[in-house]
Amino acid sequence: MADDIDLANIEIERETKRALSKIKQLQRESGIIYCLDCDEEIGEARKKAVPSAVRCIDCQSLKDLE
């Protein structure tokens, strides 16, 4: 039987997935072209490879190390 913490974690995970899905949809619709971290333009090759990218390759690489 799940306790309150388990249920809260399930709800947080569900809401996080919904929020990320909405962000990806908005990115596709709006065509974000500037990195959220450094405000430099996201390279065209990166946008083609990862259309939902919100960070340039350099900032994403740093984020992945976290």
CHARMM-style PDB file with segment names, atoms N, HN, CA, C and O in Angstrom:
ATOM      1  N   MET     1       0.846  -1.181   0.000  1.00  0.00      PROA
ATOM      2  CA  MET     1       0.000   0.000   0.000  1.00  0.00      PROA
ATOM      3  C   MET     1       0.892   1.245   0.000  1.00  0.00      PROA
ATOM      4  O   MET     1       1.848   1.350   0.768  1.00  0.00      PROA
ATOM      5  N   ALA     2       0.554   2.167  -0.869  1.00  0.00      PROA
ATOM      6  HN  ALA     2      -0.223   2.082  -1.493  1.00  0.00      PROA
ATOM      7  CA  ALA     2       1.351   3.396  -0.985  1.00  0.00      PROA
ATOM      8  C   ALA     2       1.038   4.337   0.172  1.00  0.00      PROA
ATOM      9  O   ALA     2      -0.111   4.486   0.587  1.00  0.00      PROA
ATOM     10  N   ASP     3       2.091   4.962   0.678  1.00  0.00      PROA
ATOM     11  HN  ASP     3       3.024   4.841   0.341  1.00  0.00      PROA
ATOM     12  CA  ASP     3       1.864   5.948   1.731  1.00  0.00      PROA
ATOM     13  C   ASP     3       1.750   7.344   1.098  1.00  0.00      PROA
ATOM     14  O   ASP     3       1.856   7.498  -0.119  1.00  0.00      PROA
ATOM     15  N   ASP     4       1.536   8.339   1.937  1.00  0.00      PROA
ATOM     16  HN  ASP     4       1.450   8.214   2.925  1.00  0.00      PROA
ATOM     17  CA  ASP     4       1.327   9.698   1.444  1.00  0.00      PROA
ATOM     18  C   ASP     4       2.514  10.209   0.631  1.00  0.00      PROA
ATOM     19  O   ASP     4       2.321  10.904  -0.367  1.00  0.00      PROA
ATOM     20  N   ILE     5       3.717   9.881   1.033  1.00  0.00      PROA
ATOM     21  HN  ILE     5       3.874   9.317   1.844  1.00  0.00      PROA
ATOM     22  CA  ILE     5       4.902  10.342   0.315  1.00  0.00      PROA
ATOM     23  C   ILE     5       4.962   9.705  -1.069  1.00  0.00      PROA
ATOM     24  O   ILE     5       5.277  10.382  -2.048  1.00  0.00      PROA
ATOM     25  N   ASP     6       4.664   8.419  -1.160  1.00  0.00      PROA
ATOM     26  HN  ASP     6       4.408   7.869  -0.365  1.00  0.00      PROA
ATOM     27  CA  ASP     6       4.641   7.747  -2.457  1.00  0.00      PROA
ATOM     28  C   ASP     6       3.600   8.389  -3.373  1.00  0.00      PROA
ATOM     29  O   ASP     6       3.871   8.644  -4.546  1.00  0.00      PROA
ATOM     30  N   LEU     7       2.425   8.646  -2.839  1.00  0.00      PROA
ATOM     31  HN  LEU     7       2.205   8.440  -1.886  1.00  0.00      PROA
ATOM     32  CA  LEU     7       1.373   9.261  -3.638  1.00  0.00      PROA
ATOM     33  C   LEU     7       1.763  10.667  -4.095  1.00  0.00      PROA
ATOM     34  O   LEU     7       1.482  11.060  -5.227  1.00  0.00      PROA
ATOM     35  N   ALA     8       2.406  11.412  -3.215  1.00  0.00      PROA
ATOM     36  HN  ALA     8       2.635  11.093  -2.295  1.00  0.00      PROA
ATOM     37  CA  ALA     8       2.864  12.758  -3.571  1.00  0.00      PROA
ATOM     38  C   ALA     8       3.923  12.685  -4.665  1.00  0.00      PROA
ATOM     39  O   ALA     8       3.898  13.485  -5.601  1.00  0.00      PROA
ATOM     40  N   ASN     9       4.842  11.748  -4.561  1.00  0.00      PROA
ATOM     41  HN  ASN     9       4.863  11.098  -3.802  1.00  0.00      PROA
ATOM     42  CA  ASN     9       5.870  11.592  -5.586  1.00  0.00      PROA
ATOM     43  C   ASN     9       5.275  11.212  -6.936  1.00  0.00      PROA
ATOM     44  O   ASN     9       5.732  11.689  -7.975  1.00  0.00      PROA
ATOM     45  N   ILE    10       4.277  10.371  -6.924  1.00  0.00      PROA
ATOM     46  HN  ILE    10       3.906   9.984  -6.080  1.00  0.00      PROA
ATOM     47  CA  ILE    10       3.595   9.986  -8.161  1.00  0.00      PROA
ATOM     48  C   ILE    10       2.933  11.203  -8.793  1.00  0.00      PROA
ATOM     49  O   ILE    10       3.019  11.405 -10.005  1.00  0.00      PROA
ATOM     50  N   GLU    11       2.278  12.006  -7.977  1.00  0.00      PROA
ATOM     51  HN  GLU    11       2.208  11.843  -6.993  1.00  0.00      PROA
ATOM     52  CA  GLU    11       1.613  13.210  -8.485  1.00  0.00      PROA
ATOM     53  C   GLU    11       2.630  14.217  -9.024  1.00  0.00      PROA
ATOM     54  O   GLU    11       2.396  14.831 -10.065  1.00  0.00      PROA
ATOM     55  N   ILE    12       3.746  14.390  -8.334  1.00  0.00      PROA
ATOM     56  HN  ILE    12       3.936  13.890  -7.489  1.00  0.00      PROA
ATOM     57  CA  ILE    12       4.795  15.308  -8.804  1.00  0.00      PROA
ATOM     58  C   ILE    12       5.340  14.838 -10.144  1.00  0.00      PROA
ATOM     59  O   ILE    12       5.532  15.643 -11.055  1.00  0.00      PROA
ATOM     60  N   GLU    13       5.588  13.552 -10.265  1.00  0.00      PROA
ATOM     61  HN  GLU    13       5.433  12.899  -9.524  1.00  0.00      PROA
ATOM     62  CA  GLU    13       6.101  13.006 -11.518  1.00  0.00      PROA
ATOM     63  C   GLU    13       5.096  13.227 -12.657  1.00  0.00      PROA
ATOM     64  O   GLU    13       5.479  13.598 -13.766  1.00  0.00      PROA
ATOM     65  N   ARG    14       3.841  13.002 -12.378  1.00  0.00      PROA
ATOM     66  HN  ARG    14       3.530  12.701 -11.476  1.00  0.00      PROA
ATOM     67  CA  ARG    14       2.780  13.205 -13.379  1.00  0.00      PROA
ATOM     68  C   ARG    14       2.726  14.670 -13.823  1.00  0.00      PROA
ATOM     69  O   ARG    14       2.653  14.955 -15.019  1.00  0.00      PROA
ATOM     70  N   GLU    15       2.761  15.590 -12.872  1.00  0.00      PROA
ATOM     71  HN  GLU    15       2.820  15.359 -11.900  1.00  0.00      PROA
ATOM     72  CA  GLU    15       2.708  17.021 -13.189  1.00  0.00      PROA
ATOM     73  C   GLU    15       3.964  17.466 -13.940  1.00  0.00      PROA
ATOM     74  O   GLU    15       3.888  18.298 -14.844  1.00  0.00      PROA
ATOM     75  N   THR    16       5.105  16.918 -13.570  1.00  0.00      PROA
ATOM     76  HN  THR    16       5.168  16.242 -12.835  1.00  0.00      PROA
ATOM     77  CA  THR    16       6.353  17.261 -14.250  1.00  0.00      PROA
ATOM     78  C   THR    16       6.292  16.821 -15.708  1.00  0.00      PROA
ATOM     79  O   THR    16       6.681  17.573 -16.601  1.00  0.00      PROA
ATOM     80  N   LYS    17       5.809  15.615 -15.948  1.00  0.00      PROA
ATOM     81  HN  LYS    17       5.493  15.004 -15.222  1.00  0.00      PROA
ATOM     82  CA  LYS    17       5.682  15.114 -17.323  1.00  0.00      PROA
ATOM     83  C   LYS    17       4.721  15.981 -18.128  1.00  0.00      PROA
ATOM     84  O   LYS    17       4.980  16.282 -19.293  1.00  0.00      PROA
ATOM     85  N   ARG    18       3.611  16.382 -17.507  1.00  0.00      PROA
ATOM     86  HN  ARG    18       3.401  16.136 -16.561  1.00  0.00      PROA
ATOM     87  CA  ARG    18       2.658  17.265 -18.201  1.00  0.00      PROA
ATOM     88  C   ARG    18       3.305  18.598 -18.554  1.00  0.00      PROA
ATOM     89  O   ARG    18       3.154  19.095 -19.670  1.00  0.00      PROA
ATOM     90  N   ALA    19       4.028  19.172 -17.592  1.00  0.00      PROA
ATOM     91  HN  ALA    19       4.150  18.769 -16.686  1.00  0.00      PROA
ATOM     92  CA  ALA    19       4.670  20.470 -17.812  1.00  0.00      PROA
ATOM     93  C   ALA    19       5.730  20.371 -18.912  1.00  0.00      PROA
ATOM     94  O   ALA    19       5.801  21.243 -19.779  1.00  0.00      PROA
ATOM     95  N   LEU    20       6.545  19.332 -18.885  1.00  0.00      PROA
ATOM     96  HN  LEU    20       6.488  18.625 -18.181  1.00  0.00      PROA
ATOM     97  CA  LEU    20       7.569  19.167 -19.906  1.00  0.00      PROA
ATOM     98  C   LEU    20       6.951  18.958 -21.286  1.00  0.00      PROA
ATOM     99  O   LEU    20       7.455  19.473 -22.284  1.00  0.00      PROA
ATOM    100  N   SER    21       5.878  18.216 -21.335  1.00  0.00      PROA
ATOM    101  HN  SER    21       5.468  17.799 -20.524  1.00  0.00      PROA
ATOM    102  CA  SER    21       5.176  18.010 -22.595  1.00  0.00      PROA
ATOM    103  C   SER    21       4.651  19.335 -23.146  1.00  0.00      PROA
ATOM    104  O   SER    21       4.762  19.606 -24.341  1.00  0.00      PROA
ATOM    105  N   LYS    22       4.084  20.147 -22.274  1.00  0.00      PROA
ATOM    106  HN  LYS    22       3.993  19.926 -21.303  1.00  0.00      PROA
ATOM    107  CA  LYS    22       3.566  21.450 -22.689  1.00  0.00      PROA
ATOM    108  C   LYS    22       4.691  22.357 -23.160  1.00  0.00      PROA
ATOM    109  O   LYS    22       4.538  23.065 -24.155  1.00  0.00      PROA
ATOM    110  N   ILE    23       5.818  22.347 -22.460  1.00  0.00      PROA
ATOM    111  HN  ILE    23       5.943  21.772 -21.652  1.00  0.00      PROA
ATOM    112  CA  ILE    23       6.967  23.160 -22.864  1.00  0.00      PROA
ATOM    113  C   ILE    23       7.450  22.740 -24.246  1.00  0.00      PROA
ATOM    114  O   ILE    23       7.713  23.592 -25.095  1.00  0.00      PROA
ATOM    115  N   LYS    24       7.567  21.446 -24.479  1.00  0.00      PROA
ATOM    116  HN  LYS    24       7.353  20.753 -23.790  1.00  0.00      PROA
ATOM    117  CA  LYS    24       8.016  20.961 -25.783  1.00  0.00      PROA
ATOM    118  C   LYS    24       7.046  21.370 -26.886  1.00  0.00      PROA
ATOM    119  O   LYS    24       7.465  21.742 -27.982  1.00  0.00      PROA
ATOM    120  N   GLN    25       5.759  21.301 -26.595  1.00  0.00      PROA
ATOM    121  HN  GLN    25       5.418  20.998 -25.704  1.00  0.00      PROA
ATOM    122  CA  GLN    25       4.761  21.717 -27.576  1.00  0.00      PROA
ATOM    123  C   GLN    25       4.901  23.208 -27.886  1.00  0.00      PROA
ATOM    124  O   GLN    25       4.868  23.605 -29.051  1.00  0.00      PROA
ATOM    125  N   LEU    26       5.055  24.022 -26.864  1.00  0.00      PROA
ATOM    126  HN  LEU    26       5.082  23.699 -25.918  1.00  0.00      PROA
ATOM    127  CA  LEU    26       5.216  25.461 -27.062  1.00  0.00      PROA
ATOM    128  C   LEU    26       6.498  25.775 -27.830  1.00  0.00      PROA
ATOM    129  O   LEU    26       6.516  26.682 -28.662  1.00  0.00      PROA
ATOM    130  N   GLN    27       7.559  25.038 -27.558  1.00  0.00      PROA
ATOM    131  HN  GLN    27       7.545  24.301 -26.882  1.00  0.00      PROA
ATOM    132  CA  GLN    27       8.815  25.253 -28.272  1.00  0.00      PROA
ATOM    133  C   GLN    27       8.647  24.953 -29.758  1.00  0.00      PROA
ATOM    134  O   GLN    27       9.129  25.704 -30.606  1.00  0.00      PROA
ATOM    135  N   ARG    28       7.969  23.866 -30.069  1.00  0.00      PROA
ATOM    136  HN  ARG    28       7.577  23.256 -29.381  1.00  0.00      PROA
ATOM    137  CA  ARG    28       7.749  23.524 -31.472  1.00  0.00      PROA
ATOM    138  C   ARG    28       6.914  24.593 -32.154  1.00  0.00      PROA
ATOM    139  O   ARG    28       7.185  24.967 -33.295  1.00  0.00      PROA
ATOM    140  N   GLU    29       5.904  25.084 -31.457  1.00  0.00      PROA
ATOM    141  HN  GLU    29       5.684  24.781 -30.529  1.00  0.00      PROA
ATOM    142  CA  GLU    29       5.009  26.080 -32.037  1.00  0.00      PROA
ATOM    143  C   GLU    29       5.670  27.448 -32.157  1.00  0.00      PROA
ATOM    144  O   GLU    29       5.445  28.161 -33.135  1.00  0.00      PROA
ATOM    145  N   SER    30       6.480  27.818 -31.174  1.00  0.00      PROA
ATOM    146  HN  SER    30       6.662  27.238 -30.380  1.00  0.00      PROA
ATOM    147  CA  SER    30       7.052  29.158 -31.149  1.00  0.00      PROA
ATOM    148  C   SER    30       8.391  29.246 -31.867  1.00  0.00      PROA
ATOM    149  O   SER    30       8.817  30.337 -32.244  1.00  0.00      PROA
ATOM    150  N   GLY    31       9.059  28.117 -32.060  1.00  0.00      PROA
ATOM    151  HN  GLY    31       8.713  27.230 -31.754  1.00  0.00      PROA
ATOM    152  CA  GLY    31      10.342  28.124 -32.738  1.00  0.00      PROA
ATOM    153  C   GLY    31      11.425  28.827 -31.940  1.00  0.00      PROA
ATOM    154  O   GLY    31      12.115  29.700 -32.467  1.00  0.00      PROA
ATOM    155  N   ILE    32      11.580  28.458 -30.684  1.00  0.00      PROA
ATOM    156  HN  ILE    32      11.020  27.749 -30.257  1.00  0.00      PROA
ATOM    157  CA  ILE    32      12.621  29.053 -29.845  1.00  0.00      PROA
ATOM    158  C   ILE    32      13.969  28.899 -30.548  1.00  0.00      PROA
ATOM    159  O   ILE    32      14.337  27.803 -30.971  1.00  0.00      PROA
ATOM    160  N   ILE    33      14.699  30.008 -30.667  1.00  0.00      PROA
ATOM    161  HN  ILE    33      14.400  30.899 -30.324  1.00  0.00      PROA
ATOM    162  CA  ILE    33      15.984  29.952 -31.354  1.00  0.00      PROA
ATOM    163  C   ILE    33      17.140  30.427 -30.474  1.00  0.00      PROA
ATOM    164  O   ILE    33      18.298  30.361 -30.888  1.00  0.00      PROA
ATOM    165  N   TYR    34      16.837  30.909 -29.255  1.00  0.00      PROA
ATOM    166  HN  TYR    34      15.897  30.963 -28.919  1.00  0.00      PROA
ATOM    167  CA  TYR    34      17.881  31.391 -28.360  1.00  0.00      PROA
ATOM    168  C   TYR    34      17.984  30.504 -27.127  1.00  0.00      PROA
ATOM    169  O   TYR    34      16.975  30.093 -26.555  1.00  0.00      PROA
ATOM    170  N   CYS    35      19.197  30.222 -26.733  1.00  0.00      PROA
ATOM    171  HN  CYS    35      20.017  30.556 -27.197  1.00  0.00      PROA
ATOM    172  CA  CYS    35      19.486  29.378 -25.575  1.00  0.00      PROA
ATOM    173  C   CYS    35      18.910  30.007 -24.308  1.00  0.00      PROA
ATOM    174  O   CYS    35      19.061  31.207 -24.075  1.00  0.00      PROA
ATOM    175  N   LEU    36      18.255  29.192 -23.500  1.00  0.00      PROA
ATOM    176  HN  LEU    36      18.132  28.218 -23.689  1.00  0.00      PROA
ATOM    177  CA  LEU    36      17.678  29.673 -22.243  1.00  0.00      PROA
ATOM    178  C   LEU    36      18.742  30.081 -21.234  1.00  0.00      PROA
ATOM    179  O   LEU    36      18.474  30.894 -20.349  1.00  0.00      PROA
ATOM    180  N   ASP    37      19.955  29.522 -21.357  1.00  0.00      PROA
ATOM    181  HN  ASP    37      20.173  28.862 -22.075  1.00  0.00      PROA
ATOM    182  CA  ASP    37      21.000  29.802 -20.378  1.00  0.00      PROA
ATOM    183  C   ASP    37      21.902  30.967 -20.775  1.00  0.00      PROA
ATOM    184  O   ASP    37      22.144  31.861 -19.965  1.00  0.00      PROA
ATOM    185  N   CYS    38      22.400  30.969 -22.005  1.00  0.00      PROA
ATOM    186  HN  CYS    38      22.203  30.243 -22.663  1.00  0.00      PROA
ATOM    187  CA  CYS    38      23.373  31.996 -22.407  1.00  0.00      PROA
ATOM    188  C   CYS    38      22.799  33.039 -23.357  1.00  0.00      PROA
ATOM    189  O   CYS    38      23.458  34.036 -23.651  1.00  0.00      PROA
ATOM    190  N   ASP    39      21.588  32.822 -23.837  1.00  0.00      PROA
ATOM    191  HN  ASP    39      21.052  32.011 -23.599  1.00  0.00      PROA
ATOM    192  CA  ASP    39      20.890  33.741 -24.739  1.00  0.00      PROA
ATOM    193  C   ASP    39      21.547  33.860 -26.114  1.00  0.00      PROA
ATOM    194  O   ASP    39      21.247  34.784 -26.870  1.00  0.00      PROA
ATOM    195  N   GLU    40      22.441  32.927 -26.433  1.00  0.00      PROA
ATOM    196  HN  GLU    40      22.684  32.177 -25.819  1.00  0.00      PROA
ATOM    197  CA  GLU    40      23.018  32.881 -27.775  1.00  0.00      PROA
ATOM    198  C   GLU    40      22.085  32.072 -28.672  1.00  0.00      PROA
ATOM    199  O   GLU    40      21.295  31.262 -28.188  1.00  0.00      PROA
ATOM    200  N   GLU    41      22.182  32.294 -29.957  1.00  0.00      PROA
ATOM    201  HN  GLU    41      22.824  32.953 -30.349  1.00  0.00      PROA
ATOM    202  CA  GLU    41      21.326  31.567 -30.887  1.00  0.00      PROA
ATOM    203  C   GLU    41      21.681  30.076 -30.878  1.00  0.00      PROA
ATOM    204  O   GLU    41      22.853  29.701 -30.879  1.00  0.00      PROA
ATOM    205  N   ILE    42      20.649  29.243 -30.870  1.00  0.00      PROA
ATOM    206  HN  ILE    42      19.696  29.548 -30.869  1.00  0.00      PROA
ATOM    207  CA  ILE    42      20.843  27.796 -30.949  1.00  0.00      PROA
ATOM    208  C   ILE    42      21.148  27.480 -32.407  1.00  0.00      PROA
ATOM    209  O   ILE    42      20.406  27.881 -33.302  1.00  0.00      PROA
ATOM    210  N   GLY    43      22.228  26.769 -32.640  1.00  0.00      PROA
ATOM    211  HN  GLY    43      22.832  26.443 -31.912  1.00  0.00      PROA
ATOM    212  CA  GLY    43      22.658  26.479 -34.001  1.00  0.00      PROA
ATOM    213  C   GLY    43      21.600  25.751 -34.817  1.00  0.00      PROA
ATOM    214  O   GLY    43      20.819  24.954 -34.297  1.00  0.00      PROA
ATOM    215  N   GLU    44      21.599  26.049 -36.104  1.00  0.00      PROA
ATOM    216  HN  GLU    44      22.232  26.697 -36.527  1.00  0.00      PROA
ATOM    217  CA  GLU    44      20.611  25.446 -37.011  1.00  0.00      PROA
ATOM    218  C   GLU    44      20.746  23.923 -37.051  1.00  0.00      PROA
ATOM    219  O   GLU    44      19.746  23.205 -37.076  1.00  0.00      PROA
ATOM    220  N   ALA    45      21.982  23.440 -37.057  1.00  0.00      PROA
ATOM    221  HN  ALA    45      22.794  24.023 -37.036  1.00  0.00      PROA
ATOM    222  CA  ALA    45      22.193  21.984 -37.081  1.00  0.00      PROA
ATOM    223  C   ALA    45      21.614  21.339 -35.827  1.00  0.00      PROA
ATOM    224  O   ALA    45      21.022  20.261 -35.897  1.00  0.00      PROA
ATOM    225  N   ARG    46      21.784  22.002 -34.668  1.00  0.00      PROA
ATOM    226  HN  ARG    46      22.265  22.877 -34.611  1.00  0.00      PROA
ATOM    227  CA  ARG    46      21.233  21.465 -33.418  1.00  0.00      PROA
ATOM    228  C   ARG    46      19.709  21.454 -33.467  1.00  0.00      PROA
ATOM    229  O   ARG    46      19.085  20.476 -33.054  1.00  0.00      PROA
ATOM    230  N   LYS    47      19.112  22.520 -33.962  1.00  0.00      PROA
ATOM    231  HN  LYS    47      19.619  23.314 -34.297  1.00  0.00      PROA
ATOM    232  CA  LYS    47      17.644  22.579 -34.038  1.00  0.00      PROA
ATOM    233  C   LYS    47      17.105  21.503 -34.975  1.00  0.00      PROA
ATOM    234  O   LYS    47      16.033  20.945 -34.738  1.00  0.00      PROA
ATOM    235  N   LYS    48      17.848  21.215 -36.037  1.00  0.00      PROA
ATOM    236  HN  LYS    48      18.718  21.669 -36.230  1.00  0.00      PROA
ATOM    237  CA  LYS    48      17.413  20.142 -36.944  1.00  0.00      PROA
ATOM    238  C   LYS    48      17.530  18.788 -36.263  1.00  0.00      PROA
ATOM    239  O   LYS    48      16.658  17.931 -36.408  1.00  0.00      PROA
ATOM    240  N   ALA    49      18.622  18.601 -35.516  1.00  0.00      PROA
ATOM    241  HN  ALA    49      19.330  19.297 -35.398  1.00  0.00      PROA
ATOM    242  CA  ALA    49      18.853  17.315 -34.837  1.00  0.00      PROA
ATOM    243  C   ALA    49      17.908  17.126 -33.660  1.00  0.00      PROA
ATOM    244  O   ALA    49      17.403  16.028 -33.429  1.00  0.00      PROA
ATOM    245  N   VAL    50      17.667  18.224 -32.902  1.00  0.00      PROA
ATOM    246  HN  VAL    50      18.077  19.116 -33.090  1.00  0.00      PROA
ATOM    247  CA  VAL    50      16.809  18.174 -31.717  1.00  0.00      PROA
ATOM    248  C   VAL    50      15.851  19.370 -31.783  1.00  0.00      PROA
ATOM    249  O   VAL    50      16.125  20.409 -31.181  1.00  0.00      PROA
ATOM    250  N   PRO    51      14.730  19.237 -32.507  1.00  0.00      PROA
ATOM    251  CA  PRO    51      13.822  20.370 -32.693  1.00  0.00      PROA
ATOM    252  C   PRO    51      13.310  20.992 -31.389  1.00  0.00      PROA
ATOM    253  O   PRO    51      12.959  22.172 -31.369  1.00  0.00      PROA
ATOM    254  N   SER    52      13.264  20.224 -30.315  1.00  0.00      PROA
ATOM    255  HN  SER    52      13.549  19.266 -30.331  1.00  0.00      PROA
ATOM    256  CA  SER    52      12.757  20.758 -29.050  1.00  0.00      PROA
ATOM    257  C   SER    52      13.857  21.345 -28.174  1.00  0.00      PROA
ATOM    258  O   SER    52      13.603  21.691 -27.020  1.00  0.00      PROA
ATOM    259  N   ALA    53      15.079  21.466 -28.704  1.00  0.00      PROA
ATOM    260  HN  ALA    53      15.284  21.185 -29.642  1.00  0.00      PROA
ATOM    261  CA  ALA    53      16.211  21.971 -27.916  1.00  0.00      PROA
ATOM    262  C   ALA    53      15.935  23.393 -27.430  1.00  0.00      PROA
ATOM    263  O   ALA    53      15.443  24.234 -28.182  1.00  0.00      PROA
ATOM    264  N   VAL    54      16.258  23.645 -26.169  1.00  0.00      PROA
ATOM    265  HN  VAL    54      16.658  22.962 -25.558  1.00  0.00      PROA
ATOM    266  CA  VAL    54      16.091  24.976 -25.591  1.00  0.00      PROA
ATOM    267  C   VAL    54      17.439  25.552 -25.151  1.00  0.00      PROA
ATOM    268  O   VAL    54      17.511  26.679 -24.660  1.00  0.00      PROA
ATOM    269  N   ARG    55      18.509  24.765 -25.332  1.00  0.00      PROA
ATOM    270  HN  ARG    55      18.451  23.849 -25.730  1.00  0.00      PROA
ATOM    271  CA  ARG    55      19.857  25.207 -24.980  1.00  0.00      PROA
ATOM    272  C   ARG    55      20.787  24.946 -26.157  1.00  0.00      PROA
ATOM    273  O   ARG    55      20.589  24.001 -26.921  1.00  0.00      PROA
ATOM    274  N   CYS    56      21.805  25.794 -26.295  1.00  0.00      PROA
ATOM    275  HN  CYS    56      21.966  26.562 -25.674  1.00  0.00      PROA
ATOM    276  CA  CYS    56      22.835  25.532 -27.289  1.00  0.00      PROA
ATOM    277  C   CYS    56      23.592  24.280 -26.859  1.00  0.00      PROA
ATOM    278  O   CYS    56      23.450  23.815 -25.728  1.00  0.00      PROA
ATOM    279  N   ILE    57      24.383  23.750 -27.755  1.00  0.00      PROA
ATOM    280  HN  ILE    57      24.498  24.128 -28.674  1.00  0.00      PROA
ATOM    281  CA  ILE    57      25.082  22.497 -27.454  1.00  0.00      PROA
ATOM    282  C   ILE    57      26.035  22.653 -26.277  1.00  0.00      PROA
ATOM    283  O   ILE    57      26.174  21.732 -25.472  1.00  0.00      PROA
ATOM    284  N   ASP    58      26.698  23.813 -26.164  1.00  0.00      PROA
ATOM    285  HN  ASP    58      26.584  24.560 -26.818  1.00  0.00      PROA
ATOM    286  CA  ASP    58      27.633  24.027 -25.060  1.00  0.00      PROA
ATOM    287  C   ASP    58      26.908  24.017 -23.706  1.00  0.00      PROA
ATOM    288  O   ASP    58      27.331  23.339 -22.769  1.00  0.00      PROA
ATOM    289  N   CYS    59      25.813  24.778 -23.620  1.00  0.00      PROA
ATOM    290  HN  CYS    59      25.469  25.329 -24.380  1.00  0.00      PROA
ATOM    291  CA  CYS    59      25.062  24.854 -22.350  1.00  0.00      PROA
ATOM    292  C   CYS    59      24.414  23.515 -22.025  1.00  0.00      PROA
ATOM    293  O   CYS    59      24.363  23.118 -20.861  1.00  0.00      PROA
ATOM    294  N   GLN    60      23.918  22.815 -23.040  1.00  0.00      PROA
ATOM    295  HN  GLN    60      23.959  23.137 -23.986  1.00  0.00      PROA
ATOM    296  CA  GLN    60      23.306  21.511 -22.787  1.00  0.00      PROA
ATOM    297  C   GLN    60      24.344  20.525 -22.291  1.00  0.00      PROA
ATOM    298  O   GLN    60      24.061  19.717 -21.407  1.00  0.00      PROA
ATOM    299  N   SER    61      25.543  20.582 -22.849  1.00  0.00      PROA
ATOM    300  HN  SER    61      25.774  21.238 -23.567  1.00  0.00      PROA
ATOM    301  CA  SER    61      26.611  19.694 -22.406  1.00  0.00      PROA
ATOM    302  C   SER    61      26.939  19.932 -20.938  1.00  0.00      PROA
ATOM    303  O   SER    61      27.141  18.983 -20.180  1.00  0.00      PROA
ATOM    304  N   LEU    62      26.992  21.207 -20.535  1.00  0.00      PROA
ATOM    305  HN  LEU    62      26.827  21.978 -21.150  1.00  0.00      PROA
ATOM    306  CA  LEU    62      27.235  21.534 -19.131  1.00  0.00      PROA
ATOM    307  C   LEU    62      26.080  21.054 -18.244  1.00  0.00      PROA
ATOM    308  O   LEU    62      26.303  20.530 -17.153  1.00  0.00      PROA
ATOM    309  N   LYS    63      24.857  21.237 -18.720  1.00  0.00      PROA
ATOM    310  HN  LYS    63      24.676  21.663 -19.606  1.00  0.00      PROA
ATOM    311  CA  LYS    63      23.668  20.807 -17.968  1.00  0.00      PROA
ATOM    312  C   LYS    63      23.667  19.301 -17.764  1.00  0.00      PROA
ATOM    313  O   LYS    63      23.283  18.810 -16.703  1.00  0.00      PROA
ATOM    314  N   ASP    64      24.102  18.567 -18.789  1.00  0.00      PROA
ATOM    315  HN  ASP    64      24.414  18.966 -19.651  1.00  0.00      PROA
ATOM    316  CA  ASP    64      24.141  17.113 -18.703  1.00  0.00      PROA
ATOM    317  C   ASP    64      25.138  16.615 -17.663  1.00  0.00      PROA
ATOM    318  O   ASP    64      24.999  15.508 -17.143  1.00  0.00      PROA
ATOM    319  N   LEU    65      26.137  17.430 -17.362  1.00  0.00      PROA
ATOM    320  HN  LEU    65      26.250  18.330 -17.784  1.00  0.00      PROA
ATOM    321  CA  LEU    65      27.144  17.052 -16.366  1.00  0.00      PROA
ATOM    322  C   LEU    65      26.639  17.213 -14.927  1.00  0.00      PROA
ATOM    323  O   LEU    65      27.214  16.644 -14.000  1.00  0.00      PROA
ATOM    324  N   GLU    66      25.595  17.967 -14.749  1.00  0.00      PROA
ATOM    325  HN  GLU    66      25.127  18.430 -15.502  1.00  0.00      PROA
ATOM    326  CA  GLU    66      25.049  18.221 -13.396  1.00  0.00      PROA
ATOM    327  C   GLU    66      24.485  16.970 -12.779  1.00  0.00      PROA
ATOM    328  OT1 GLU    66      23.990  17.007 -11.653  1.00  0.00      PROA
TER     329      GLU     66
END
